[in-house]
Amino acid sequence: MEHALIAALVEMSPYRRGLRPLVAEIARAAQICDQVREAVARIAGRAGGAAPTRSALGEDRALIMAFLEHIFFASPAFLASAGMAGRTQTHV
């Protein structure tokens, strides 16, 4: 997954400040997830080798923004700010 493309997508997210340090991890996660990997490939195709614009996101916009939102809210920095760092999930 191209680092520059993921970095450009991160810049479109309202959570970009928290996501910027995670670009390498986001790229790895995007590569693993078929749905996200395929969406990123379509966006790259629509962008034609240039940095993607909002219009290049097309029908993949909602998926990519939801993916980035999920990464942000699962990030160690967010969990620490919410007082949840190091906590494990328990089921009742």
N, C-alpha and C positions, 0 to 999 in steps of 0.2 A: 504494500500500500504506500503510495507516494506521500511522504511527510509534508511536502508543500501543499498538496491538495487538502489533506486533513487539517492543516493549520489554517488554510483559507476558509474551510467550513466552520472551524471553531470560531473564527472572527465574526461569523454571521450569527452566532448564538448569543442570547442575552446573558449567558453564563461564561462568556469568553475569558473574563479575568481569572476565574477559578479553573478553567479548562486549559489555559495556555501551558502551564507546567506539565500537563498530562498528555500532550500531543503524541508522543511516542507510544504511550500505553493505549491511547484512543485508536491509533493506527493499527496496533496489534489486535485489539478487540474487534475493530471493523473488519479485519482480514478473516477472523475466525467465524464471524456471523455471516452466513450466506446472504441473508436478506439485505444487510447493511453493505456488504461487499459489492453485491450486484447494483445497489442504488448508487454507491460511490462511482462505480464504473460507468453507469449511465450519465451521471453528472459530469464526469470527466469527458465523456464523449460529446455531450451538449456544449461543454465549455471549449471544446476544440483545441486543447493544449494550453489554453490561457487560464488564468486564475478564474475560478467560477464566480459568476454573479448570482444574485438572488433569482433571476429568471432562469439560469441554468439548472437550478434545483428542480424546477418543474414539479411533476407529481411526486417526486421523492422528498420534497421539503418537509412534510410532516414526519416522515420516518426518521430522517436525519436529525431534525430538531428534537424529537422524542428520545432518540439514542443519546444525543449529547446531554440532554437534561438528565437522563438516567445516570450517565457517567458522573455528572456533576454532583448529584445528590447522594451517590454512593462513594464519592471520593473521600479519602482520609481527611482532607482539609475541611470539607463541609461537616463530616461527622464530628470532628474535633470541635468545630465552632458550635455545633448543636449539643455538645456535652455527651456525645455518644461514642467517642473514640474508645476502642478496646472492649466495647460491650458486645456480648454475643446475643443472638436472637434466641428467645425461649418460646416454646409453644405450650399453651395451657390445655 
